[in-house]
Amino acid sequence: MSDIDRGAPMDPAKRTWLIASSCVGAVGAAFTAVPLVSSFAPSERAKAAGAPVEVDISALQPGEKMTVEWRGKPVWIVKRTKEQIDAPPKHDGELADPQSKRNQDELTPAYARNEGRSIKPELLVVVGICTHLGCSPTDRFAAGAQASLPDDWPGGFLCPCHGSTFDLAGRVFKNKPAPDNLEVPPHTYLSETRLLIGEDKKA
Ligand code: FES
């Protein structure tokens, strides 16, 4: 089973990791019912203990997102399009923490303290759990006016539980229930097509 959401713009009703469980807050419980991505390297027992997860990202195309599990949490890997990368940061003034300065030790590793919150400009790696009460936000990758979003929406994620919104770097907008940006997990690239989630590149 593929875990890649293909095509943009994304349909908000499209399947996502946890949307079916909505905001019951049962993130952990929901995982037991969700098939896991086939590219996991460690054993099930090792994963449960928090082992790093190696992911093949070779099939991920611009505008797509894939989801893998790490430490019982959904981790999103989003391949941003050239337009999304090149778009000037017009909405920084609308963000609660545009420079990712809050709770950096927990939320943003040093190598992701940049505009895209990423090692590579085109690849976003974030934990797909809202920092308010733990719902899973939905994809709203298409920019522009649409239901439940402002007319100048730049593309990102909408949490269906209480309306928190995040841009395509996982940065939360101001005056929303979610206090923080989405968590960037420790990760490193083993090659152009292999990503390791759960471990930083050590010196
Ligand atoms: S859980 Fe996301 S806005 Fe409340």
Residues whose N, C-alpha, C, O or C-beta is under 5 A from the ligand:
A	BS01	FES	C130 H132 L133 G134 C135 C159 C161 H162 G163 S164 P177 A178
